[in-house]
Amino acid sequence: MNSKEIARMACEAMEDKKAQDIKIIEIGNISTLADYFIIASGTNRSQVQAMADNVNETLGRAGIEPKQMEGYQNANWILMDYRDVVIHIFDEENRLFYDLERIWRDGTLVERTDLDV
């Protein structure tokens, strides 16, 4: 499964849990870290954790396990590293504070529909 398909599945899993303001940034042309960063937010700790759980479960059923996952307990910023796709799930306050969209503005913003295979 390629990174585009993984990103699509992750976005769908977060959308199922009512993720807010999902941004997909293609960074493969400016960094070796990953092909895509996906940034989304939830309104509270439970929603942020539910989004992470659904991504983990959805991708896990497809045989894709995270290399690393951090921040689940506090749930103000959960980082899920799927090698070529890195997912950042924030609460609203921390998303504004860290402003990853600004930091990675040299990447290409990708529309959700562009991931459809």
C-alpha positions as CSV (number, residue, x, y, z in Angstrom):
1,M,0.0,0.0,0.0
2,N,1.5,3.4,-0.9
3,S,1.6,6.5,1.2
4,K,-1.3,8.2,-0.7
5,E,-3.6,5.3,0.1
6,I,-2.5,5.3,3.8
7,A,-3.2,9.0,3.9
8,R,-6.6,8.6,2.4
9,M,-7.5,5.8,4.9
10,A,-6.3,7.9,7.8
11,C,-8.3,10.9,6.7
12,E,-11.4,8.8,6.3
13,A,-10.9,7.3,9.8
14,M,-10.6,10.8,11.3
15,E,-13.6,12.1,9.4
16,D,-15.6,9.2,10.8
17,K,-14.9,10.7,14.3
18,K,-15.8,14.2,13.2
19,A,-12.2,15.6,12.9
20,Q,-12.1,19.3,12.4
21,D,-10.0,21.2,9.8
22,I,-8.0,18.3,8.3
23,K,-5.0,19.5,6.4
24,I,-2.9,17.3,4.2
25,I,0.6,18.6,3.4
26,E,2.7,16.8,0.9
27,I,6.3,17.2,2.2
28,G,8.1,14.5,0.2
29,N,9.6,17.1,-2.1
30,I,11.1,19.2,0.8
31,S,11.9,16.5,3.4
32,T,13.0,12.9,3.8
33,L,10.8,12.6,7.0
34,A,7.7,11.5,5.2
35,D,5.6,11.9,2.1
36,Y,2.6,13.4,3.9
37,F,1.8,15.2,7.2
38,I,-1.8,15.1,8.1
39,I,-3.0,17.6,10.7
40,A,-6.4,17.5,12.3
41,S,-8.0,18.7,15.5
42,G,-10.7,17.7,17.9
43,T,-12.7,19.6,20.4
44,N,-11.8,17.6,23.5
45,R,-9.6,14.9,24.9
46,S,-12.1,12.1,24.2
47,Q,-12.6,13.1,20.6
48,V,-8.8,13.4,20.0
49,Q,-8.3,9.9,21.4
50,A,-11.2,8.5,19.5
51,M,-9.7,9.9,16.3
52,A,-6.3,8.3,17.0
53,D,-8.0,5.0,18.0
54,N,-10.0,4.9,14.8
55,V,-6.9,5.6,12.6
56,N,-4.9,2.9,14.5
57,E,-7.8,0.4,14.1
58,T,-8.5,1.2,10.4
59,L,-4.9,1.1,9.3
60,G,-4.2,-2.0,11.6
61,R,-7.0,-3.9,9.8
62,A,-5.1,-3.1,6.6
63,G,-1.9,-4.5,8.1
64,I,-0.3,-1.1,8.7
65,E,1.1,-0.6,12.2
66,P,2.6,2.7,13.5
67,K,6.3,2.9,13.9
68,Q,5.7,5.2,16.9
69,M,2.8,6.9,18.7
70,E,3.2,9.6,21.3
71,G,1.0,11.8,23.4
72,Y,-2.0,9.5,23.7
73,Q,-2.5,9.9,27.4
74,N,-2.5,13.7,27.5
75,A,-4.3,13.9,24.2
76,N,-3.4,17.5,23.5
77,W,-1.2,16.4,20.6
78,I,-1.1,12.8,19.4
79,L,1.7,12.0,17.0
80,M,1.2,8.9,14.9
81,D,4.2,7.9,12.7
82,Y,3.4,5.6,9.9
83,R,6.8,6.1,8.2
84,D,5.7,7.8,5.0
85,V,2.6,9.4,6.6
86,V,2.8,11.3,9.9
87,I,-0.4,12.2,11.6
88,H,-0.8,15.0,14.1
89,I,-4.0,15.1,16.0
90,F,-4.4,18.2,18.2
91,D,-6.8,19.8,20.6
92,E,-7.8,23.2,19.3
93,E,-5.6,25.2,21.7
94,N,-2.4,23.3,21.0
95,R,-3.0,23.3,17.2
96,L,-3.1,27.1,17.3
97,F,0.0,27.2,19.5
98,Y,2.3,24.9,17.5
99,D,0.9,26.0,14.1
100,L,2.5,23.2,12.1
101,E,0.8,24.5,8.9
102,R,3.0,27.6,9.1
103,I,6.2,25.6,9.9
104,W,5.6,23.3,6.9
105,R,4.2,26.0,4.5
106,D,6.9,25.0,1.9
107,G,5.1,21.7,1.5
108,T,2.1,21.4,-0.9
109,L,-1.3,21.6,0.5
110,V,-3.3,18.6,-0.9
111,E,-7.1,18.5,-1.1
112,R,-8.7,15.4,0.4
113,T,-10.2,14.4,-3.0
114,D,-6.7,14.4,-4.5
115,L,-6.0,11.3,-2.3
116,D,-8.8,9.2,-3.9
117,V,-7.3,6.4,-5.9
